[in-house]
Structure formats: structure tokens, C-alpha cells
Amino acid sequence: MTALAVETVLVQLANAGLNLSLAPAGGLAVAPARHLTADLRDLIRSSKPQLINWLAAANDAACHAPGSPGNPLDWKELAATYHAHHFSCPTCIAAGRGSQYGQRCGAGMALWLAYCQ
């Protein structure tokens, strides 16, 4: 499965109102579970290793996100920095849909707070 195919699966799950993340034990966590259908369960099972690899890589990238700009008054730079992270982080993308989908990752939250202050 290509990276594009994995992203297509993630978009399909997000459109169904689901947030997919890595479980602490190394598997996948899907929330809210009540939105899962048999077809979506099959989709997740059929691409589970690729989804885990993609999410792990995205989390690694989030940990190495660029820092906040030096001048806190430069909102354009703050916005660009936050958006660059947000659109590459599935956790932050899900959080942007609403609080029921979870919180931003640590790096995303720090960038969000710097941008919104």
C-alpha cells in the first residue's frame, strides 16, 4: 500500500467521524468506536501494518516539528509554522475537527498556543 493509499484510508476514516491513533501497546486505537461499521473494521484490518507505520512516522515527524519563531508578534510566521505541522500530523488534524476527536499532540499544542496568543 502506498503512502497515498494510506492517506486515503485515513481520510475515509476521518470522514466517518473516526480518529485513528497509535495505541500505547503498539496497535491502533479508533475513537469513537460507536462509529465503526463492519466495512470500516475490515478496511482497518486490511491495512493495519501500513497504518501503524504511517502513524508512527507522522508521530516521529511531529516530535521534530519546527520551533516557534523568535518574534512572537510575527503572526504570519507563527501561522505558517503551525499550519506546516498541523497538516502533516494526523493527531492535530483530528483535533481540528472538534474536541470529541482528541487533543493536539504536544508539539502541535505548543505551536497552537503560540499562534493563538
Backbone atoms as SQL, in Angstrom:
CREATE TABLE atoms (id INTEGER PRIMARY KEY, chain TEXT, resi INTEGER, resn TEXT, atom TEXT, x REAL, y REAL, z REAL);
INSERT INTO atoms VALUES
  (1, 'A', 1, 'MET', 'N', 0.852, -1.177, 0.000),
  (2, 'A', 1, 'MET', 'CA', 0.000, 0.000, 0.000),
  (3, 'A', 1, 'MET', 'C', 0.894, 1.236, 0.000),
  (4, 'A', 2, 'THR', 'N', 0.599, 2.164, -0.859),
  (5, 'A', 2, 'THR', 'CA', 1.399, 3.381, -0.962),
  (6, 'A', 2, 'THR', 'C', 0.993, 4.377, 0.122),
  (7, 'A', 3, 'ALA', 'N', 1.835, 5.395, 0.295),
  (8, 'A', 3, 'ALA', 'CA', 1.526, 6.448, 1.265),
  (9, 'A', 3, 'ALA', 'C', 0.223, 7.143, 0.893),
  (10, 'A', 4, 'LEU', 'N', 0.001, 7.324, -0.398),
  (11, 'A', 4, 'LEU', 'CA', -1.239, 7.959, -0.851),
  (12, 'A', 4, 'LEU', 'C', -2.445, 7.102, -0.476),
  (13, 'A', 5, 'ALA', 'N', -2.322, 5.774, -0.639),
  (14, 'A', 5, 'ALA', 'CA', -3.422, 4.883, -0.282),
  (15, 'A', 5, 'ALA', 'C', -3.694, 4.923, 1.217),
  (16, 'A', 6, 'VAL', 'N', -2.646, 4.982, 2.028),
  (17, 'A', 6, 'VAL', 'CA', -2.817, 5.075, 3.475),
  (18, 'A', 6, 'VAL', 'C', -3.530, 6.377, 3.817),
  (19, 'A', 7, 'GLU', 'N', -3.122, 7.470, 3.200),
  (20, 'A', 7, 'GLU', 'CA', -3.774, 8.752, 3.465),
  (21, 'A', 7, 'GLU', 'C', -5.237, 8.720, 3.027),
  (22, 'A', 8, 'THR', 'N', -5.544, 8.009, 1.957),
  (23, 'A', 8, 'THR', 'CA', -6.922, 7.866, 1.501),
  (24, 'A', 8, 'THR', 'C', -7.752, 7.122, 2.549),
  (25, 'A', 9, 'VAL', 'N', -7.180, 6.076, 3.125),
  (26, 'A', 9, 'VAL', 'CA', -7.869, 5.331, 4.189),
  (27, 'A', 9, 'VAL', 'C', -8.098, 6.247, 5.387),
  (28, 'A', 10, 'LEU', 'N', -7.078, 7.029, 5.766),
  (29, 'A', 10, 'LEU', 'CA', -7.208, 7.936, 6.906),
  (30, 'A', 10, 'LEU', 'C', -8.288, 8.992, 6.650),
  (31, 'A', 11, 'VAL', 'N', -8.347, 9.498, 5.440),
  (32, 'A', 11, 'VAL', 'CA', -9.378, 10.482, 5.092),
  (33, 'A', 11, 'VAL', 'C', -10.759, 9.833, 5.163),
  (34, 'A', 12, 'GLN', 'N', -10.876, 8.620, 4.660),
  (35, 'A', 12, 'GLN', 'CA', -12.157, 7.916, 4.706),
  (36, 'A', 12, 'GLN', 'C', -12.607, 7.712, 6.156),
  (37, 'A', 13, 'LEU', 'N', -11.666, 7.344, 7.026),
  (38, 'A', 13, 'LEU', 'CA', -11.999, 7.158, 8.439),
  (39, 'A', 13, 'LEU', 'C', -12.381, 8.487, 9.089),
  (40, 'A', 14, 'ALA', 'N', -11.641, 9.545, 8.758),
  (41, 'A', 14, 'ALA', 'CA', -11.953, 10.863, 9.313),
  (42, 'A', 14, 'ALA', 'C', -13.325, 11.333, 8.845),
  (43, 'A', 15, 'ASN', 'N', -13.658, 11.084, 7.584),
  (44, 'A', 15, 'ASN', 'CA', -14.968, 11.466, 7.063),
  (45, 'A', 15, 'ASN', 'C', -16.099, 10.695, 7.741),
  (46, 'A', 16, 'ALA', 'N', -15.769, 9.519, 8.265),
  (47, 'A', 16, 'ALA', 'CA', -16.756, 8.727, 9.002),
  (48, 'A', 16, 'ALA', 'C', -16.822, 9.166, 10.463),
  (49, 'A', 17, 'GLY', 'N', -16.027, 10.185, 10.820),
  (50, 'A', 17, 'GLY', 'CA', -16.042, 10.691, 12.186),
  (51, 'A', 17, 'GLY', 'C', -15.121, 9.942, 13.119),
  (52, 'A', 18, 'LEU', 'N', -14.144, 9.223, 12.567),
  (53, 'A', 18, 'LEU', 'CA', -13.242, 8.408, 13.378),
  (54, 'A', 18, 'LEU', 'C', -11.864, 9.042, 13.478),
  (55, 'A', 19, 'ASN', 'N', -11.260, 8.898, 14.634),
  (56, 'A', 19, 'ASN', 'CA', -9.892, 9.349, 14.875),
  (57, 'A', 19, 'ASN', 'C', -9.049, 8.107, 15.088),
  (58, 'A', 20, 'LEU', 'N', -8.051, 7.912, 14.266),
  (59, 'A', 20, 'LEU', 'CA', -7.165, 6.759, 14.344),
  (60, 'A', 20, 'LEU', 'C', -5.842, 7.211, 14.933),
  (61, 'A', 21, 'SER', 'N', -5.363, 6.497, 15.938),
  (62, 'A', 21, 'SER', 'CA', -4.090, 6.832, 16.566),
  (63, 'A', 21, 'SER', 'C', -3.398, 5.552, 16.997),
  (64, 'A', 22, 'LEU', 'N', -2.123, 5.695, 17.376),
  (65, 'A', 22, 'LEU', 'CA', -1.375, 4.551, 17.869),
  (66, 'A', 22, 'LEU', 'C', -1.786, 4.271, 19.308),
  (67, 'A', 23, 'ALA', 'N', -2.038, 3.015, 19.601),
  (68, 'A', 23, 'ALA', 'CA', -2.353, 2.605, 20.965),
  (69, 'A', 23, 'ALA', 'C', -1.050, 2.461, 21.738),
  (70, 'A', 24, 'PRO', 'N', -1.084, 2.648, 23.052),
  (71, 'A', 24, 'PRO', 'CA', 0.139, 2.522, 23.850),
  (72, 'A', 24, 'PRO', 'C', 0.846, 1.170, 23.681),
  (73, 'A', 25, 'ALA', 'N', 0.083, 0.116, 23.449),
  (74, 'A', 25, 'ALA', 'CA', 0.673, -1.213, 23.303),
  (75, 'A', 25, 'ALA', 'C', 1.223, -1.459, 21.901),
  (76, 'A', 26, 'GLY', 'N', 1.130, -0.483, 21.021),
  (77, 'A', 26, 'GLY', 'CA', 1.674, -0.621, 19.678),
  (78, 'A', 26, 'GLY', 'C', 0.661, -0.921, 18.604),
  (79, 'A', 27, 'GLY', 'N', -0.591, -1.086, 18.957),
  (80, 'A', 27, 'GLY', 'CA', -1.636, -1.328, 17.978),
  (81, 'A', 27, 'GLY', 'C', -2.282, -0.033, 17.535),
  (82, 'A', 28, 'LEU', 'N', -3.532, -0.142, 17.105),
  (83, 'A', 28, 'LEU', 'CA', -4.289, 1.026, 16.676),
  (84, 'A', 28, 'LEU', 'C', -5.433, 1.289, 17.643),
  (85, 'A', 29, 'ALA', 'N', -5.724, 2.546, 17.852),
  (86, 'A', 29, 'ALA', 'CA', -6.875, 2.958, 18.647),
  (87, 'A', 29, 'ALA', 'C', -7.804, 3.749, 17.738),
  (88, 'A', 30, 'VAL', 'N', -9.082, 3.424, 17.786),
  (89, 'A', 30, 'VAL', 'CA', -10.073, 4.090, 16.957),
  (90, 'A', 30, 'VAL', 'C', -11.138, 4.685, 17.880),
  (91, 'A', 31, 'ALA', 'N', -11.413, 5.966, 17.691),
  (92, 'A', 31, 'ALA', 'CA', -12.412, 6.625, 18.534),
  (93, 'A', 31, 'ALA', 'C', -13.263, 7.548, 17.668),
  (94, 'A', 32, 'PRO', 'N', -14.492, 7.691, 17.949),
  (95, 'A', 32, 'PRO', 'CA', -15.286, 6.884, 18.873),
  (96, 'A', 32, 'PRO', 'C', -15.665, 5.562, 18.229),
  (97, 'A', 33, 'ALA', 'N', -15.555, 4.502, 18.983),
  (98, 'A', 33, 'ALA', 'CA', -15.774, 3.149, 18.468),
  (99, 'A', 33, 'ALA', 'C', -17.202, 2.943, 17.971),
  (100, 'A', 34, 'ARG', 'N', -18.130, 3.705, 18.500),
  (101, 'A', 34, 'ARG', 'CA', -19.533, 3.524, 18.095),
  (102, 'A', 34, 'ARG', 'C', -19.760, 3.881, 16.623),
  (103, 'A', 35, 'HIS', 'N', -18.829, 4.581, 16.004),
  (104, 'A', 35, 'HIS', 'CA', -18.963, 4.954, 14.591),
  (105, 'A', 35, 'HIS', 'C', -18.427, 3.873, 13.653),
  (106, 'A', 36, 'LEU', 'N', -17.803, 2.845, 14.204),
  (107, 'A', 36, 'LEU', 'CA', -17.238, 1.788, 13.370),
  (108, 'A', 36, 'LEU', 'C', -18.343, 0.926, 12.767),
  (109, 'A', 37, 'THR', 'N', -18.200, 0.649, 11.495),
  (110, 'A', 37, 'THR', 'CA', -19.085, -0.295, 10.816),
  (111, 'A', 37, 'THR', 'C', -18.261, -1.520, 10.460),
  (112, 'A', 38, 'ALA', 'N', -18.911, -2.578, 10.023),
  (113, 'A', 38, 'ALA', 'CA', -18.189, -3.789, 9.631),
  (114, 'A', 38, 'ALA', 'C', -17.235, -3.485, 8.474),
  (115, 'A', 39, 'ASP', 'N', -17.667, -2.672, 7.518),
  (116, 'A', 39, 'ASP', 'CA', -16.812, -2.326, 6.377),
  (117, 'A', 39, 'ASP', 'C', -15.586, -1.532, 6.824),
  (118, 'A', 40, 'LEU', 'N', -15.782, -0.594, 7.752),
  (119, 'A', 40, 'LEU', 'CA', -14.641, 0.195, 8.236),
  (120, 'A', 40, 'LEU', 'C', -13.684, -0.671, 9.045),
  (121, 'A', 41, 'ARG', 'N', -14.214, -1.609, 9.836),
  (122, 'A', 41, 'ARG', 'CA', -13.342, -2.545, 10.571),
  (123, 'A', 41, 'ARG', 'C', -12.488, -3.357, 9.603),
  (124, 'A', 42, 'ASP', 'N', -13.116, -3.851, 8.530),
  (125, 'A', 42, 'ASP', 'CA', -12.384, -4.620, 7.518),
  (126, 'A', 42, 'ASP', 'C', -11.315, -3.769, 6.842),
  (127, 'A', 43, 'LEU', 'N', -11.660, -2.518, 6.546),
  (128, 'A', 43, 'LEU', 'CA', -10.698, -1.605, 5.932),
  (129, 'A', 43, 'LEU', 'C', -9.490, -1.406, 6.840),
  (130, 'A', 44, 'ILE', 'N', -9.733, -1.207, 8.124),
  (131, 'A', 44, 'ILE', 'CA', -8.643, -1.007, 9.081),
  (132, 'A', 44, 'ILE', 'C', -7.801, -2.272, 9.195),
  (133, 'A', 45, 'ARG', 'N', -8.445, -3.423, 9.325),
  (134, 'A', 45, 'ARG', 'CA', -7.708, -4.695, 9.450),
  (135, 'A', 45, 'ARG', 'C', -6.846, -4.962, 8.222),
  (136, 'A', 46, 'SER', 'N', -7.381, -4.683, 7.041),
  (137, 'A', 46, 'SER', 'CA', -6.651, -4.999, 5.803),
  (138, 'A', 46, 'SER', 'C', -5.428, -4.111, 5.592),
  (139, 'A', 47, 'SER', 'N', -5.396, -2.961, 6.237),
  (140, 'A', 47, 'SER', 'CA', -4.267, -2.044, 6.049),
  (141, 'A', 47, 'SER', 'C', -3.580, -1.706, 7.369),
  (142, 'A', 48, 'LYS', 'N', -3.782, -2.538, 8.395),
  (143, 'A', 48, 'LYS', 'CA', -3.278, -2.243, 9.736),
  (144, 'A', 48, 'LYS', 'C', -1.769, -2.008, 9.787),
  (145, 'A', 49, 'PRO', 'N', -0.926, -2.890, 9.222),
  (146, 'A', 49, 'PRO', 'CA', 0.525, -2.637, 9.322),
  (147, 'A', 49, 'PRO', 'C', 0.949, -1.318, 8.670),
  (148, 'A', 50, 'GLN', 'N', 0.352, -1.000, 7.526),
  (149, 'A', 50, 'GLN', 'CA', 0.688, 0.239, 6.840),
  (150, 'A', 50, 'GLN', 'C', 0.207, 1.454, 7.620),
  (151, 'A', 51, 'LEU', 'N', -0.975, 1.349, 8.222),
  (152, 'A', 51, 'LEU', 'CA', -1.491, 2.450, 9.035),
  (153, 'A', 51, 'LEU', 'C', -0.608, 2.691, 10.256),
  (154, 'A', 52, 'ILE', 'N', -0.176, 1.615, 10.906),
  (155, 'A', 52, 'ILE', 'CA', 0.711, 1.747, 12.065),
  (156, 'A', 52, 'ILE', 'C', 2.018, 2.412, 11.655),
  (157, 'A', 53, 'ASN', 'N', 2.602, 1.969, 10.547),
  (158, 'A', 53, 'ASN', 'CA', 3.859, 2.568, 10.071),
  (159, 'A', 53, 'ASN', 'C', 3.680, 4.041, 9.742),
  (160, 'A', 54, 'TRP', 'N', 2.583, 4.388, 9.090),
  (161, 'A', 54, 'TRP', 'CA', 2.334, 5.778, 8.701),
  (162, 'A', 54, 'TRP', 'C', 2.150, 6.651, 9.932),
  (163, 'A', 55, 'LEU', 'N', 1.355, 6.188, 10.892),
  (164, 'A', 55, 'LEU', 'CA', 1.117, 6.958, 12.111),
  (165, 'A', 55, 'LEU', 'C', 2.396, 7.105, 12.936),
  (166, 'A', 56, 'ALA', 'N', 3.202, 6.050, 12.993),
  (167, 'A', 56, 'ALA', 'CA', 4.471, 6.133, 13.727),
  (168, 'A', 56, 'ALA', 'C', 5.393, 7.157, 13.079),
  (169, 'A', 57, 'ALA', 'N', 5.452, 7.155, 11.756),
  (170, 'A', 57, 'ALA', 'CA', 6.287, 8.136, 11.053),
  (171, 'A', 57, 'ALA', 'C', 5.761, 9.548, 11.265),
  (172, 'A', 58, 'ALA', 'N', 4.444, 9.712, 11.254),
  (173, 'A', 58, 'ALA', 'CA', 3.856, 11.038, 11.478),
  (174, 'A', 58, 'ALA', 'C', 4.141, 11.518, 12.897),
  (175, 'A', 59, 'ASN', 'N', 4.075, 10.612, 13.864),
  (176, 'A', 59, 'ASN', 'CA', 4.379, 10.990, 15.249),
  (177, 'A', 59, 'ASN', 'C', 5.845, 11.364, 15.407),
  (178, 'A', 60, 'ASP', 'N', 6.735, 10.639, 14.719),
  (179, 'A', 60, 'ASP', 'CA', 8.158, 10.991, 14.757),
  (180, 'A', 60, 'ASP', 'C', 8.386, 12.372, 14.155),
  (181, 'A', 61, 'ALA', 'N', 7.701, 12.652, 13.058),
  (182, 'A', 61, 'ALA', 'CA', 7.834, 13.968, 12.423),
  (183, 'A', 61, 'ALA', 'C', 7.304, 15.055, 13.343),
  (184, 'A', 62, 'ALA', 'N', 6.216, 14.758, 14.059),
  (185, 'A', 62, 'ALA', 'CA', 5.645, 15.744, 14.977),
  (186, 'A', 62, 'ALA', 'C', 6.616, 16.060, 16.107),
  (187, 'A', 63, 'CYS', 'N', 7.368, 15.076, 16.541),
  (188, 'A', 63, 'CYS', 'CA', 8.338, 15.290, 17.620),
  (189, 'A', 63, 'CYS', 'C', 9.483, 16.177, 17.159),
  (190, 'A', 64, 'HIS', 'N', 9.694, 16.259, 15.855),
  (191, 'A', 64, 'HIS', 'CA', 10.771, 17.067, 15.306),
  (192, 'A', 64, 'HIS', 'C', 10.226, 18.290, 14.579),
  (193, 'A', 65, 'ALA', 'N', 9.060, 18.736, 15.016),
  (194, 'A', 65, 'ALA', 'CA', 8.433, 19.902, 14.386),
  (195, 'A', 65, 'ALA', 'C', 9.272, 21.143, 14.623),
  (196, 'A', 66, 'PRO', 'N', 9.230, 22.080, 13.695),
  (197, 'A', 66, 'PRO', 'CA', 9.998, 23.310, 13.882),
  (198, 'A', 66, 'PRO', 'C', 9.508, 24.070, 15.098),
  (199, 'A', 67, 'GLY', 'N', 10.402, 24.781, 15.728),
  (200, 'A', 67, 'GLY', 'CA', 10.047, 25.563, 16.911),
  (201, 'A', 67, 'GLY', 'C', 9.322, 26.840, 16.539),
  (202, 'A', 68, 'SER', 'N', 8.824, 27.504, 17.543),
  (203, 'A', 68, 'SER', 'CA', 8.142, 28.777, 17.316),
  (204, 'A', 68, 'SER', 'C', 9.139, 29.828, 16.848),
  (205, 'A', 69, 'PRO', 'N', 8.709, 30.774, 16.040),
  (206, 'A', 69, 'PRO', 'CA', 9.611, 31.816, 15.578),
  (207, 'A', 69, 'PRO', 'C', 10.067, 32.700, 16.733),
  (208, 'A', 70, 'GLY', 'N', 11.185, 33.376, 16.538),
  (209, 'A', 70, 'GLY', 'CA', 11.767, 34.202, 17.583),
  (210, 'A', 70, 'GLY', 'C', 10.920, 35.396, 17.967),
  (211, 'A', 71, 'ASN', 'N', 10.255, 36.023, 17.022),
  (212, 'A', 71, 'ASN', 'CA', 9.454, 37.221, 17.295),
  (213, 'A', 71, 'ASN', 'C', 7.984, 36.831, 17.448),
  (214, 'A', 72, 'PRO', 'N', 7.444, 36.832, 18.689),
  (215, 'A', 72, 'PRO', 'CA', 6.063, 36.399, 18.885),
  (216, 'A', 72, 'PRO', 'C', 5.026, 37.307, 18.224),
  (217, 'A', 73, 'LEU', 'N', 5.434, 38.494, 17.797),
  (218, 'A', 73, 'LEU', 'CA', 4.481, 39.397, 17.155),
  (219, 'A', 73, 'LEU', 'C', 4.305, 39.109, 15.665),
  (220, 'A', 74, 'ASP', 'N', 5.144, 38.255, 15.116),
  (221, 'A', 74, 'ASP', 'CA', 5.055, 37.934, 13.696),
  (222, 'A', 74, 'ASP', 'C', 4.045, 36.803, 13.490),
  (223, 'A', 75, 'TRP', 'N', 2.767, 37.152, 13.469),
  (224, 'A', 75, 'TRP', 'CA', 1.713, 36.152, 13.399),
  (225, 'A', 75, 'TRP', 'C', 1.742, 35.344, 12.105),
  (226, 'A', 76, 'LYS', 'N', 2.218, 35.934, 11.023),
  (227, 'A', 76, 'LYS', 'CA', 2.269, 35.190, 9.760),
  (228, 'A', 76, 'LYS', 'C', 3.242, 34.025, 9.863),
  (229, 'A', 77, 'GLU', 'N', 4.373, 34.264, 10.493),
  (230, 'A', 77, 'GLU', 'CA', 5.346, 33.191, 10.674),
  (231, 'A', 77, 'GLU', 'C', 4.803, 32.141, 11.653),
  (232, 'A', 78, 'LEU', 'N', 4.129, 32.607, 12.714),
  (233, 'A', 78, 'LEU', 'CA', 3.515, 31.679, 13.663),
  (234, 'A', 78, 'LEU', 'C', 2.457, 30.819, 12.957),
  (235, 'A', 79, 'ALA', 'N', 1.642, 31.447, 12.131),
  (236, 'A', 79, 'ALA', 'CA', 0.605, 30.719, 11.406),
  (237, 'A', 79, 'ALA', 'C', 1.223, 29.700, 10.455),
  (238, 'A', 80, 'ALA', 'N', 2.237, 30.097, 9.719),
  (239, 'A', 80, 'ALA', 'CA', 2.887, 29.181, 8.773),
  (240, 'A', 80, 'ALA', 'C', 3.520, 27.998, 9.495),
  (241, 'A', 81, 'THR', 'N', 4.152, 28.264, 10.630),
  (242, 'A', 81, 'THR', 'CA', 4.784, 27.196, 11.403),
  (243, 'A', 81, 'THR', 'C', 3.732, 26.222, 11.923),
  (244, 'A', 82, 'TYR', 'N', 2.651, 26.772, 12.480),
  (245, 'A', 82, 'TYR', 'CA', 1.587, 25.904, 12.990),
  (246, 'A', 82, 'TYR', 'C', 0.963, 25.094, 11.860),
  (247, 'A', 83, 'HIS', 'N', 0.612, 25.728, 10.752),
  (248, 'A', 83, 'HIS', 'CA', -0.041, 25.023, 9.650),
  (249, 'A', 83, 'HIS', 'C', 0.862, 23.963, 9.029),
  (250, 'A', 84, 'ALA', 'N', 2.156, 24.224, 8.939),
  (251, 'A', 84, 'ALA', 'CA', 3.082, 23.222, 8.407),
  (252, 'A', 84, 'ALA', 'C', 3.048, 21.962, 9.261),
  (253, 'A', 85, 'HIS', 'N', 2.964, 22.148, 10.570),
  (254, 'A', 85, 'HIS', 'CA', 2.881, 20.983, 11.454),
  (255, 'A', 85, 'HIS', 'C', 1.499, 20.335, 11.370),
  (256, 'A', 86, 'HIS', 'N', 0.471, 21.153, 11.491),
  (257, 'A', 86, 'HIS', 'CA', -0.901, 20.646, 11.564),
  (258, 'A', 86, 'HIS', 'C', -1.241, 19.728, 10.394),
  (259, 'A', 87, 'PHE', 'N', -0.914, 20.144, 9.179),
  (260, 'A', 87, 'PHE', 'CA', -1.315, 19.378, 8.014),
  (261, 'A', 87, 'PHE', 'C', -0.457, 18.143, 7.763),
  (262, 'A', 88, 'SER', 'N', 0.557, 17.924, 8.590),
  (263, 'A', 88, 'SER', 'CA', 1.344, 16.690, 8.478),
  (264, 'A', 88, 'SER', 'C', 1.169, 15.795, 9.693),
  (265, 'A', 89, 'CYS', 'N', 0.304, 16.181, 10.614),
  (266, 'A', 89, 'CYS', 'CA', 0.121, 15.433, 11.867),
  (267, 'A', 89, 'CYS', 'C', -1.322, 14.945, 11.977),
  (268, 'A', 90, 'PRO', 'N', -1.557, 13.637, 11.871),
  (269, 'A', 90, 'PRO', 'CA', -2.934, 13.142, 11.930),
  (270, 'A', 90, 'PRO', 'C', -3.614, 13.423, 13.270),
  (271, 'A', 91, 'THR', 'N', -2.862, 13.495, 14.336),
  (272, 'A', 91, 'THR', 'CA', -3.447, 13.793, 15.649),
  (273, 'A', 91, 'THR', 'C', -3.997, 15.215, 15.669),
  (274, 'A', 92, 'CYS', 'N', -3.234, 16.156, 15.146),
  (275, 'A', 92, 'CYS', 'CA', -3.670, 17.554, 15.120),
  (276, 'A', 92, 'CYS', 'C', -4.803, 17.772, 14.118),
  (277, 'A', 93, 'ILE', 'N', -4.766, 17.054, 13.022),
  (278, 'A', 93, 'ILE', 'CA', -5.853, 17.153, 12.044),
  (279, 'A', 93, 'ILE', 'C', -7.152, 16.700, 12.684),
  (280, 'A', 94, 'ALA', 'N', -7.111, 15.582, 13.395),
  (281, 'A', 94, 'ALA', 'CA', -8.306, 15.080, 14.065),
  (282, 'A', 94, 'ALA', 'C', -8.782, 16.074, 15.115),
  (283, 'A', 95, 'ALA', 'N', -7.864, 16.624, 15.895),
  (284, 'A', 95, 'ALA', 'CA', -8.238, 17.580, 16.941),
  (285, 'A', 95, 'ALA', 'C', -8.880, 18.823, 16.344),
  (286, 'A', 96, 'GLY', 'N', -8.474, 19.203, 15.158),
  (287, 'A', 96, 'GLY', 'CA', -9.051, 20.360, 14.498),
  (288, 'A', 96, 'GLY', 'C', -10.509, 20.168, 14.121),
  (289, 'A', 97, 'ARG', 'N', -10.966, 18.938, 14.098),
  (290, 'A', 97, 'ARG', 'CA', -12.366, 18.651, 13.773),
  (291, 'A', 97, 'ARG', 'C', -13.284, 18.862, 14.965),
  (292, 'A', 98, 'GLY', 'N', -12.726, 18.938, 16.172),
  (293, 'A', 98, 'GLY', 'CA', -13.537, 19.146, 17.373),
  (294, 'A', 98, 'GLY', 'C', -12.975, 18.390, 18.553),
  (295, 'A', 99, 'SER', 'N', -13.360, 18.809, 19.749),
  (296, 'A', 99, 'SER', 'CA', -12.789, 18.231, 20.961),
  (297, 'A', 99, 'SER', 'C', -13.140, 16.758, 21.135),
  (298, 'A', 100, 'GLN', 'N', -14.216, 16.284, 20.531),
  (299, 'A', 100, 'GLN', 'CA', -14.576, 14.874, 20.661),
  (300, 'A', 100, 'GLN', 'C', -13.587, 13.952, 19.955),
  (301, 'A', 101, 'TYR', 'N', -12.695, 14.497, 19.134),
  (302, 'A', 101, 'TYR', 'CA', -11.723, 13.698, 18.404),
  (303, 'A', 101, 'TYR', 'C', -10.357, 13.679, 19.074),
  (304, 'A', 102, 'GLY', 'N', -10.236, 14.255, 20.243),
  (305, 'A', 102, 'GLY', 'CA', -8.976, 14.238, 20.972),
  (306, 'A', 102, 'GLY', 'C', -8.294, 15.596, 20.947),
  (307, 'A', 103, 'GLN', 'N', -7.132, 15.640, 21.543),
  (308, 'A', 103, 'GLN', 'CA', -6.343, 16.862, 21.657),
  (309, 'A', 103, 'GLN', 'C', -5.192, 16.848, 20.657),
  (310, 'A', 104, 'ARG', 'N', -4.615, 18.001, 20.421),
  (311, 'A', 104, 'ARG', 'CA', -3.433, 18.095, 19.576),
  (312, 'A', 104, 'ARG', 'C', -2.273, 17.376, 20.251),
  (313, 'A', 105, 'CYS', 'N', -1.292, 16.966, 19.466),
  (314, 'A', 105, 'CYS', 'CA', -0.086, 16.368, 20.043),
  (315, 'A', 105, 'CYS', 'C', 0.682, 17.457, 20.803),
  (316, 'A', 106, 'GLY', 'N', 1.692, 17.071, 21.542),
  (317, 'A', 106, 'GLY', 'CA', 2.448, 18.033, 22.347),
  (318, 'A', 106, 'GLY', 'C', 3.042, 19.166, 21.521),
  (319, 'A', 107, 'ALA', 'N', 3.681, 18.815, 20.409),
  (320, 'A', 107, 'ALA', 'CA', 4.287, 19.844, 19.557),
  (321, 'A', 107, 'ALA', 'C', 3.213, 20.728, 18.938),
  (322, 'A', 108, 'GLY', 'N', 2.120, 20.110, 18.495),
  (323, 'A', 108, 'GLY', 'CA', 1.033, 20.871, 17.888),
  (324, 'A', 108, 'GLY', 'C', 0.374, 21.821, 18.876),
  (325, 'A', 109, 'MET', 'N', 0.195, 21.362, 20.112),
  (326, 'A', 109, 'MET', 'CA', -0.417, 22.216, 21.126),
  (327, 'A', 109, 'MET', 'C', 0.474, 23.417, 21.433),
  (328, 'A', 110, 'ALA', 'N', 1.784, 23.195, 21.536),
  (329, 'A', 110, 'ALA', 'CA', 2.703, 24.309, 21.790),
  (330, 'A', 110, 'ALA', 'C', 2.650, 25.329, 20.652),
  (331, 'A', 111, 'LEU', 'N', 2.626, 24.843, 19.419),
  (332, 'A', 111, 'LEU', 'CA', 2.551, 25.745, 18.268),
  (333, 'A', 111, 'LEU', 'C', 1.200, 26.467, 18.227),
  (334, 'A', 112, 'TRP', 'N', 0.125, 25.751, 18.546),
  (335, 'A', 112, 'TRP', 'CA', -1.213, 26.337, 18.565),
  (336, 'A', 112, 'TRP', 'C', -1.292, 27.463, 19.593),
  (337, 'A', 113, 'LEU', 'N', -0.777, 27.189, 20.789),
  (338, 'A', 113, 'LEU', 'CA', -0.823, 28.209, 21.834),
  (339, 'A', 113, 'LEU', 'C', -0.004, 29.438, 21.462),
  (340, 'A', 114, 'ALA', 'N', 1.164, 29.227, 20.853),
  (341, 'A', 114, 'ALA', 'CA', 1.980, 30.362, 20.420),
  (342, 'A', 114, 'ALA', 'C', 1.257, 31.166, 19.341),
  (343, 'A', 115, 'TYR', 'N', 0.582, 30.480, 18.437),
  (344, 'A', 115, 'TYR', 'CA', -0.127, 31.121, 17.332),
  (345, 'A', 115, 'TYR', 'C', -1.369, 31.875, 17.821),
  (346, 'A', 116, 'CYS', 'N', -2.096, 31.323, 18.780),
  (347, 'A', 116, 'CYS', 'CA', -3.359, 31.901, 19.222),
  (348, 'A', 116, 'CYS', 'C', -3.220, 32.951, 20.309),
  (349, 'A', 117, 'GLN', 'N', -2.050, 33.150, 20.852),
  (350, 'A', 117, 'GLN', 'CA', -1.898, 34.146, 21.915),
  (351, 'A', 117, 'GLN', 'C', -1.744, 35.528, 21.366);
